[in-house]
Amino acid sequence: MASVDVTIVILYFYLMLDFNICDKARLDRDARYDGVFFVGVKTSKIYCRTICPVRQPLPKNVTYFQTASAAEADGYRPCLRCRPEAAPFSPAWNGTLTTVNRAIQLIEDGALDNGSVEALAERLGVGSRHLSRLFKKHLGASPIQVARTKRLQKAKRLLDNSELKISSIAFKSGYGSIRQFNDCFLEKYRQSPSQYRKKYCKSCAS
């Protein structure tokens, strides 16, 4: 990891998303901060990456989040221009504690697609409340919210980058049904997966 990245990590954890530092990174569209934090636009309730090409909102209309999951837990929707699901995983996302890191790996492997937080915590040898506190402290969201965000991000990447059928994407991403996938996608993107694909991925099969 480059020294500049270490500096960013230190700023991230010890200054706790200092508004002035984050705002300068946003206004500069600083790629070094891409994935380190996310920009929430209060007026539109959309969250973006620091490199988003859209017109910059006023500072009074902006808030900052530790992770995409934290933004979504606060009611924000992902931007269709800068695609937050494509942001590199930040050091914060990977976790600063072994327990958090292991939990995220298990979530990526589908531990919460059909299982419970209690079962996940038991596999890690900790209590479910303690695990939830660690997630809230280091990721700004609960294990369930992290799982939901990662599930939707995986599905969105597959929509953008593959020709898989909608049904295959739903199950491959960890959804229990096509309806569940449609409902989650509609809630965050205000259009169904098939509508999104027809509009943005004309070369993909539906």
N, C-alpha and C positions, 0 to 999 in steps of 0.2 A: 504494500500500500504506500502510495506516494505521501511525502510529508504534508502536502496541502490537504490531502484527504484526512490525515490524522487531525489536522487543525479543525477541519469541518466537523469531525466526529466529536472533538472536545467541545466545540461551540454548541453543537447539538445537545449534548447531554448536560453540560454544566451551565449553559446560559438558557437552557430550556426554550428553544425557539425564540430567541430575542427578536422582537419585532423589527428593529432597525436593521439588523443583520439580514434577516429574511427578506425584508422589503428591498434592500439594495440588490440582493441576489436575484429577486424577481424582476426588478426594473432593468437590470443588466442582462437578464435572461442567461444567467450564469450556469453553464452546463455542469460545472463541478458540483452543484447542489442538486442535480437531477436525481430524484429518488431519495434524497436525504430528508426532504420535507415536501409537503404539497400545499398549494395555494387555494384557499376557498374564497369564492366571490359571493358575498352576502346577498347582493341584489338578484343574482340568477340562481343561487344555490347550486353552483357547479364548482367542482374542484379541478385544478390543473397542475401540470408540472411547471417547474421554474422556466423551462424553455418554450412554453406555449407561445405560438405566434400571434394570438389574438390581441386586439387592442388592450392596452394595460388599464385596469380599473384604478380608481382613486384609492389611495391608502386607507381611507376611512371605510371603504367597502370591502376590505380584504381581511381575512384571518388565516392562520397557518396551522397545519396539522402534522403530527408526527408521522402518520402513515395514511395510506388510502383507506384503510379500515376505520381509522379514527374519523376521517372526513365523512364516510358513509354512515357511521354510527350517529353523526350529528345531522344527518338528513341531506347531505350534499350528493350530487350526481356526478359521475365522471365525464370529463370533457371529451367530445368526439373529435376535436382537432388535434390535441396533443397526446391523446390516448394514454392515460395514467397506467393502464394495465401493461404498457410496454416499457415503463420506467425501470431502470436497474434496481435491484433490491439493495436498499441502503443498509449500512451497518446496524442501524436501529432495528430494521426488520429482521435481520438475522439473529438478533438477540444478544444481550451482553452477559447473560447467564446461561450456563450449560442446560439448565432445566427448560428455559424458554426456547433455546435453540433446538433441543430435542423435541419439544412439543410442536414447534413449527414444522419440523421434518415429518413428524407423524401426521400432522394435519395435511401436509402436502401429499402424503401417501393415502389420504382418505379416512383418517381416524374418526373424523366428525361427520363424514357423509351419512353414516348410518349409526354411529356410536354416540355416546354421551360425553360431556365434559368430565363427569365423575369417572367413567371408564378410562378416559385419557389420563387423568390425574393419577389414577391407580397404577397405570403402566409406568408412570414416571416416578412413582414412589412418594407422591405428595398429596395433600388434600386439595379438593376441587376449589375451595375458597382461596387457598394460598396461590394456586395456579392462576386463578382469575385476577388476583391482586398483582401478580408479576406481569401479566399481560397488560393490565391497565396502566401500570407504572412505566413499562418499557415500550409498549406499542400503542397505548392510548385507546385500546378497544378490547373487548372480551374475546375469549377463544372462539366462540360461536361467530362473532362478527368477522374475525380474521378468516375463519373457514368460509363464510359466505362470500367475502370479498375475493379470496383466492379462487373460489369455484367460478364466480362470474368472470374474473379476469382470464382464467384459463379458457372458458367458453368463448369469450370475446376474441382472444387470440386465434382460436380455431376457426371462428367465423371469418376472420380477416385473412388467415393464412392457409386455409385448407378448403377442399371441396367436399368435405364430409357432409352428409345429410344432417338436418337440424336435429333429428332424433338421435343420431349417433353422437353428435356434439354434446347433447344434453346428458347422456349416460356416461360418456367418456370424461366429462367434467365433474361428475359426481352427483348429478341431480337424480332424485328418485323417480321423476316422471318428466315427460315433455311439458306438461302443464306447469309444473313447478318452475322449470327453466323459463318458459314463456312469461310467467308472472313476475319472476325476479328481474328478467331483462327489461320487461315493460316498465317496471317500477323505476329502474335506474336510468334507462335510456329513452323512455317515453315512446317506444315503438317495439314491436315484436321482433324476435330474431330474424324471421323471414322478411319483414319490412325493412329491417336494417340491411340485410344482405342484398335485397333487390336495389336499394338506393345506393349503397356504398361498394358493393362487391358484385358488379354486374357480370363478371366473368365466372363467378362461382355458381355451382349447381345448388338448388334449393331442395 
